[in-house]
């Protein structure tokens, strides 16, 4: 039954295509009433033929009629005319002209069999759509299989297609049908075309050509076609391996950018003052909650500017977390310099207090921070790899933050003082550097950068009171591996750890990947305790 239905559908498509090819151009100004008339009748076979004919018709209103028929918006008048309800009015199905729905017109009903035929015909009809995106979607649907009799119709669409991307999709759709050709040369060319596509969906189709039965006979009798199919399979596998490698590299750099943003502020405070700040993760969390608060403010007061709330959250989060950091340095941490164990315990207690304060203000449940429209979606590359816009934005943002910190440390008076204190605190104090004030400002700078990292993290997932705990250990690993107080070392260590972690995860799992990285860092530090980039100055001795 199904094969008979497909045969009838394809024959109708082919006959309609032939009719359209031989009719004079002047006749192609609308849909033929004779073609539309069976849609309102009771003869299922005639209705299937009419649906197939609409699928092959080049007129734009053919898609409109098929969509209306499938959604019960096509009406038949007593005089035999058909009308489409567009939602904003009614138009004549044959001419596409607006008009008034005749009295006593009734909706044309369809069953499941007709709906399947409508879906198949729509894919063909949209090959003539003015929008290239619709033509591309139609060609991609036809790649998944159709009858060989539709090949002339696809070749005609391919010959007149101006868009390169749609042409490539149509070439693949044609090749899937040409694999069933009687000519070995055609089948060989089709196998080569499918191999160049790099699409994993064609692997079963190509593998079927290489199969053998119990007597050792190949499904594909021609040896050259089998060789072409084997080469095509190898090419697809190689392309998929390359896609996987590039995807792991991208997501590794993305993870490394997140680690870099989280560790950059810690590298400044830990490298300058030697303070083991266990509350650094909570500063990230505060930056994320500031982003949530700015989003709520824009949603209530400036809904027309919602896409800009992330930009507005950046300076607010930086200032808020910098003030929190400077307050902590002035009230608690300044009394504990040179006492690392007491500093660790004090900052750990501060982290618990900050988490409880956030739970009191915002609740214990996670809150949602939505991406603006320009950070939603992704960029498709290499056929199937999707690079999400929010991760691309975070990578770019990390580069900008690193450039900002480098300029600040190397081309400002504050940066000069910070570098002097990092190299030799006593000598800097002797020559008049206000070490106490620089400590406060440097701690505020590191805390502000943590707030910027919190803004970035809010775009990757939900925000909760425990957000910072997931990054504090990784941040310390990045700082220790890169070299205490070394900006270049922090960048290299963060990106390297992110990439290694993503390449290890497919083989060992997320937990074992982290354990392996931790073990490698321990071994590395045993051999080179100063990290990738050794600190300079008398403090390094």
C-alpha positions in Angstrom: 0.0 0.0 0.0 2.8 2.4 0.9 4.8 1.7 -2.2 1.7 2.2 -4.4 1.0 5.5 -2.6 4.6 6.7 -3.2 4.5 5.6 -6.8 1.3 7.6 -7.3 2.8 10.6 -5.6 6.0 10.5 -7.7 4.1 10.0 -10.9 1.9 13.0 -10.1 5.0 15.1 -9.4 6.7 14.0 -12.6 3.7 14.6 -14.7 3.1 18.0 -13.2 6.8 18.9 -13.8 6.6 17.8 -17.4 3.5 19.8 -17.9 5.1 22.9 -16.3 8.1 22.4 -18.6 6.1 22.4 -21.8 3.4 25.0 -21.0 4.1 28.4 -22.5 5.4 31.1 -20.1 2.2 33.1 -20.4 0.2 30.3 -18.9 2.3 30.3 -15.7 0.5 33.3 -14.2 -1.6 31.3 -11.7 -2.7 27.9 -10.6 -4.9 26.0 -13.0 -8.5 25.5 -11.7 -8.4 22.0 -13.2 -5.4 21.2 -10.9 -7.1 22.6 -7.8 -10.6 21.2 -8.4 -9.9 17.6 -7.2 -8.8 18.9 -3.7 -12.5 19.5 -2.8 -13.7 16.2 -4.2 -14.0 12.7 -2.6 -11.7 10.8 -4.9 -8.5 10.2 -2.8 -6.4 9.2 -5.9 -7.3 12.4 -7.7 -6.6 14.5 -4.6 -3.2 12.8 -4.2 -2.5 13.7 -7.9 -3.5 17.3 -7.3 -1.3 17.6 -4.2 1.7 16.1 -6.2 1.0 18.6 -9.0 1.0 21.5 -6.5 4.3 20.3 -5.2 5.8 20.6 -8.7 4.1 23.9 -9.6 6.5 26.9 -9.8 3.9 29.4 -8.7 4.4 30.9 -5.2 0.8 30.3 -4.2 1.2 26.6 -4.6 3.0 26.6 -1.2 0.3 28.7 0.3 -2.4 26.3 -0.9 -0.6 23.3 0.4 0.0 24.9 3.8 -3.7 26.0 4.0 -4.8 22.5 3.0 -2.6 20.9 5.7 -3.9 23.3 8.4 -7.6 23.2 7.5 -7.6 26.8 6.2 -8.6 25.9 2.6 -12.3 26.5 1.8 -14.4 25.2 -1.1 -17.3 27.4 -2.4 -20.5 25.9 -4.0 -19.3 27.2 -7.4 -16.2 25.0 -7.2 -13.7 27.8 -6.4 -11.1 27.4 -3.6 -10.2 30.1 -1.1 -7.4 30.4 1.4 -7.8 31.9 4.9 -4.5 33.8 5.5 -5.5 35.1 8.9 -5.7 38.7 7.6 -8.3 37.9 4.9 -9.1 35.4 2.2 -7.5 35.0 -1.2 -8.5 33.1 -4.3 -6.4 29.9 -4.4 -6.0 30.0 -8.2 -5.1 33.6 -8.8 -3.8 34.7 -5.4 -6.0 37.7 -5.5 -7.7 39.0 -2.3 -11.5 38.6 -2.1 -14.5 37.8 0.0 -15.2 34.3 1.1 -18.4 33.2 -0.7 -21.4 32.2 1.5 -21.8 28.6 2.4 -18.1 27.8 1.7 -16.9 24.9 3.7 -13.4 23.8 5.0 -11.7 21.1 3.0 -10.9 18.2 5.3 -7.9 15.9 4.9 -6.9 12.6 6.5 -3.5 11.3 7.6 -2.6 9.8 4.2 -3.2 13.2 2.6 -1.2 15.0 5.3 1.8 12.8 4.5 1.4 13.6 0.8 1.1 17.3 1.7 4.4 17.2 3.7 6.2 15.6 0.8 4.8 18.0 -1.8 5.7 21.0 0.4 9.3 20.0 0.4 9.3 20.0 -3.4 7.2 23.1 -3.7 9.5 25.1 -1.5 12.3 24.6 -4.0 10.7 27.4 -5.9 10.3 29.7 -2.8 11.8 33.2 -3.1 13.5 32.8 0.3 16.9 30.9 0.0 16.5 29.6 3.6 13.2 27.9 2.6 14.8 26.4 -0.5 17.7 25.2 1.6 15.4 23.5 4.1 13.5 21.8 1.3 16.6 20.5 -0.4 17.9 19.2 3.0 14.6 17.4 3.5 14.8 15.8 0.1 18.3 14.6 0.9 16.7 12.1 3.3 15.1 10.2 0.5 12.6 10.3 -2.3 11.7 8.3 -5.4 14.0 8.2 -8.4 11.2 9.6 -10.6 11.7 12.9 -8.9 15.3 13.2 -10.2 14.4 15.3 -13.3 12.6 17.7 -11.1 15.5 18.1 -8.8 17.9 18.5 -11.7 15.8 21.3 -13.1 15.8 23.0 -9.7 19.5 22.6 -9.5 20.1 24.1 -13.0 18.2 27.3 -12.1 19.4 27.7 -8.4 21.5 30.9 -7.9 22.4 30.3 -4.2 25.6 28.4 -3.7 24.6 26.8 -0.4 21.2 25.6 -1.8 23.0 24.3 -5.0 25.3 22.2 -2.8 22.3 20.8 -0.9 20.5 20.0 -4.2 23.6 18.3 -5.5 23.6 16.0 -2.5 19.8 15.3 -3.0 20.4 14.5 -6.6 23.4 12.2 -5.7 21.2 10.2 -3.3 18.9 9.4 -6.2 21.7 8.8 -8.6 23.0 6.0 -6.4 20.0 4.0 -7.7 20.9 4.6 -11.4 21.5 1.8 -13.8 24.7 3.4 -15.0 27.8 2.6 -13.0 29.5 5.9 -13.9 26.6 7.8 -12.5 26.6 5.7 -9.3 30.3 6.3 -8.9 30.0 10.1 -9.3 27.1 10.1 -6.8 29.2 8.2 -4.2 32.0 10.8 -4.7 29.5 13.6 -4.2 28.2 12.1 -1.0 31.7 11.6 0.3 32.6 15.3 -0.3 29.5 16.3 1.8 31.0 15.0 5.0 27.5 14.2 6.3 27.3 11.3 8.7 23.7 10.6 7.6 25.0 9.1 4.3 27.3 6.5 5.9 24.6 3.7 6.0 23.8 4.4 2.3 27.4 4.1 1.3 28.1 1.2 3.6 25.2 -0.7 2.0 27.1 -0.7 -1.3 30.0 -2.6 0.3 28.0 -5.3 1.9 28.2 -9.0 0.8 25.7 -11.8 1.0 26.3 -15.3 2.2 27.7 -16.4 -1.2 30.2 -13.5 -1.2 28.3 -11.4 -3.8 28.5 -7.7 -3.4 25.4 -5.5 -3.2 27.2 -3.2 -5.6 28.4 -5.3 -8.6 30.8 -2.6 -10.0 34.3 -2.6 -8.4 34.9 1.0 -9.2 31.7 2.1 -7.6 32.6 0.0 -4.5 36.0 1.7 -4.4 34.4 5.1 -4.7 32.0 4.3 -1.9 34.9 3.1 0.3 36.8 6.3 -0.4 33.7 8.4 0.4 33.2 6.6 3.7 36.8 7.3 4.7 36.4 10.9 3.7 33.3 11.3 5.8 35.0 9.6 8.8 38.0 11.9 8.5 35.7 14.9 8.3 33.8 13.9 11.4 37.1 13.4 13.3 38.1 16.9 12.2 34.8 18.3 13.4 35.2 16.6 16.7 38.7 17.9 17.1 37.7 21.5 16.3 34.7 21.2 18.6 36.9 20.0 21.5 39.4 22.8 20.8 36.6 25.5 20.7 35.0 24.3 23.9 38.4 23.9 25.5 39.3 27.5 24.7 35.8 28.5 26.0 36.4 26.7 29.3 39.9 28.1 29.4 38.5 31.6 29.0 36.1 31.0 31.9 39.0 29.7 34.1 41.1 32.7 33.0 38.5 35.2 34.0 38.0 33.4 37.3 41.8 33.2 38.0 42.9 36.5 36.7 41.9 38.5 39.8 43.3 35.8 42.1 46.6 36.0 40.3 46.8 39.7 41.2 45.9 39.3 44.9 47.8 36.1 45.5 50.8 37.2 43.5 51.0 40.7 45.1 50.2 39.9 48.7 50.5 36.2 49.1 46.9 36.1 50.4 45.1 32.7 50.0 41.7 34.2 49.4 39.1 31.4 49.8 36.3 34.0 49.3 37.4 34.7 45.7 34.7 32.3 44.4 32.0 34.2 46.3 33.2 37.4 44.5 32.4 35.7 41.2 29.0 34.8 42.7 28.4 38.4 43.7 29.2 39.5 40.1 26.7 37.0 38.8 23.9 38.2 41.2 24.6 41.8 40.2 24.0 40.7 36.6 20.7 39.2 37.7 19.7 42.4 39.5 20.6 44.5 36.5 18.5 42.2 34.3 15.5 42.6 36.6 15.9 46.4 36.6 16.0 46.5 32.8 13.0 44.1 32.6 11.0 46.4 34.8 12.1 49.8 33.7 13.8 49.6 30.3 12.3 46.6 28.5 13.0 48.1 25.1 16.8 48.0 25.9 16.9 44.4 27.4 19.6 43.4 24.9 21.9 45.9 26.5 21.6 44.8 30.1 24.8 42.7 30.0 26.8 45.7 28.8 25.3 47.8 31.7 26.0 45.0 34.2 29.8 45.0 33.5 30.7 48.3 35.2 28.2 47.8 38.0 29.5 44.3 38.8 33.1 45.6 38.6 32.5 48.4 41.0 30.3 46.4 43.4 32.8 43.5 43.8 35.8 45.9 43.9 34.1 47.7 46.9 33.4 44.4 48.6 37.1 43.4 48.1 38.5 46.7 49.4 36.2 46.5 52.4 37.5 43.0 53.2 41.1 44.0 52.8 40.7 47.0 55.1 38.7 45.3 57.8 40.1 41.7 57.9 42.9 40.8 55.6 45.3 43.7 56.3 45.7 42.4 59.9 46.7 38.9 58.7 49.5 39.5 56.2 52.3 37.0 56.6 50.0 34.5 58.4 48.7 32.3 55.6 46.8 29.8 57.8 44.9 32.4 59.6 44.2 34.2 56.3 42.9 31.0 54.7 40.5 30.3 57.7 39.3 33.9 57.8 38.5 34.2 54.1 36.8 30.8 54.2 34.6 32.1 57.0 33.9 35.2 54.9 32.9 33.1 52.0 30.3 31.3 54.2 29.0 34.7 55.3 28.7 36.0 51.8 26.8 32.9 50.6 24.4 33.2 53.5 23.9 36.8 52.8 23.0 36.0 49.2 20.6 33.2 50.3 18.9 35.7 52.6 18.5 38.4 49.9 17.8 36.2 46.8 16.7 32.8 48.2 18.5 29.5 48.2 17.2 28.5 44.8 19.1 29.2 41.6 18.0 32.2 39.6 17.9 32.4 35.8 19.9 35.0 33.8 18.8 34.9 30.2 21.0 35.6 27.3 20.3 38.7 25.2 19.2 38.0 21.7 22.6 38.8 20.2 24.1 36.1 22.4 21.5 33.4 21.6 21.9 30.8 19.0 25.2 29.8 17.3 27.3 29.8 14.2 27.3 26.6 12.2 30.7 25.7 10.7 32.0 22.6 8.9 28.5 21.4 8.2 27.5 20.3 11.7 29.6 22.0 14.4 27.7 24.8 16.2 29.7 27.5 17.9 27.4 29.1 20.4 27.4 32.9 20.4 27.5 33.2 24.2 30.8 31.2 24.3 32.3 33.2 21.4 31.4 36.4 23.3 33.0 35.1 26.5 36.2 34.2 24.6 36.3 37.8 23.1 35.5 39.2 26.5 38.4 37.3 28.2 40.8 38.7 25.6 39.6 42.2 26.3 39.9 41.8 30.0 43.4 40.4 29.7 44.4 43.4 27.5 42.8 45.8 30.1 44.8 44.2 32.9 48.0 44.2 30.9 47.6 47.9 30.0 46.8 48.7 33.7 49.8 46.9 35.0 52.3 48.1 32.5 51.2 51.6 31.6 49.7 53.2 34.7 51.2 54.5 38.0 49.2 51.9 40.0 50.6 49.1 37.8 54.1 50.4 38.4 53.6 50.3 42.1 52.0 46.8 42.0 54.9 45.4 40.0 57.4 47.1 42.4 55.7 45.6 45.4 55.5 42.2 43.8 59.2 42.1 43.1 60.4 43.6 46.4 57.9 44.9 49.0 60.5 46.2 51.5 62.4 48.1 48.9 59.2 49.6 47.4 58.2 50.7 50.9 61.6 52.3 51.5 61.4 54.5 48.4 58.0 55.9 49.2 55.5 53.5 47.6 52.3 53.6 49.7 52.2 49.8 50.1 49.0 49.9 52.3 47.0 51.9 49.8 48.3 49.9 46.8 47.4 46.7 48.6 43.8 47.9 49.0 43.6 49.1 45.4 45.2 45.9 44.1 42.8 43.7 46.1 39.9 45.8 44.8 41.2 45.4 41.2 41.4 41.6 41.6 37.9 41.5 43.2 36.5 43.7 40.4 37.9 41.3 37.8 36.2 38.5 39.7 33.0 40.4 39.3 33.5 40.6 35.6 34.0 36.8 35.5 30.7 36.5 37.4 29.0 38.4 34.6 30.4 36.0 32.0 29.5 32.9 34.1 25.9 34.1 34.4 25.6 33.7 30.6 26.5 30.0 30.7 24.0 28.7 33.2 21.9 29.4 36.2 23.2 31.5 39.1 23.1 30.2 42.6 24.8 30.8 46.0 27.2 27.9 45.4 28.4 29.2 42.0 31.9 30.2 43.2 32.7 26.9 44.8 33.0 25.2 41.4 35.8 27.6 40.3 37.9 28.3 43.4 40.0 25.2 43.2 40.5 25.4 39.5 41.5 29.1 39.9 44.2 28.2 42.4 45.5 25.5 40.1 45.7 28.0 37.2 47.7 30.5 39.3 50.1 27.9 40.7 50.7 26.3 37.3 51.2 29.6 35.5 53.5 31.1 38.1 52.5 33.3 41.0 51.9 36.8 39.9 52.6 36.2 36.3 49.9 37.4 33.9 51.3 35.5 30.8 51.5 32.3 32.9 47.9 32.7 34.0 46.7 33.0 30.4 48.7 30.0 29.2 47.8 27.8 32.1 44.0 28.6 31.9 43.8 28.0 28.2 46.0 24.9 28.4 44.0 23.4 31.3 40.7 24.1 29.5 41.8 22.5 26.3 43.3 19.4 28.0 40.2 18.9 30.1 37.9 18.9 27.0 40.2 16.5 25.1 40.3 14.1 28.0 36.6 14.1 28.8 35.5 11.9 25.8 37.9 9.2 26.9 37.8 9.3 30.7 34.7 11.2 31.7 34.5 14.6 33.4 35.5 13.5 36.9 38.5 11.4 35.8 39.7 14.2 33.5 39.8 16.6 36.5 41.6 14.0 38.6 44.1 13.4 35.9 44.8 17.1 35.4 45.2 17.6 39.2 47.7 14.7 39.3 49.7 16.2 36.3 49.8 19.6 38.0 51.1 18.0 41.3 53.9 16.2 39.3 54.7 19.4 37.4 55.0 21.5 40.5 57.2 18.9 42.1 59.7 19.4 39.3 59.1 23.1 38.7 57.6 24.8 41.8 57.9 28.3 40.4 55.3 27.4 37.6 55.5 27.9 33.9 56.8 31.5 34.3 59.2 32.1 37.2 58.7 35.3 39.1 61.4 37.9 38.9 63.0 40.1 41.6 64.4 39.6 45.1 61.1 38.1 46.3 61.7 35.1 44.0 65.0 34.3 45.7 
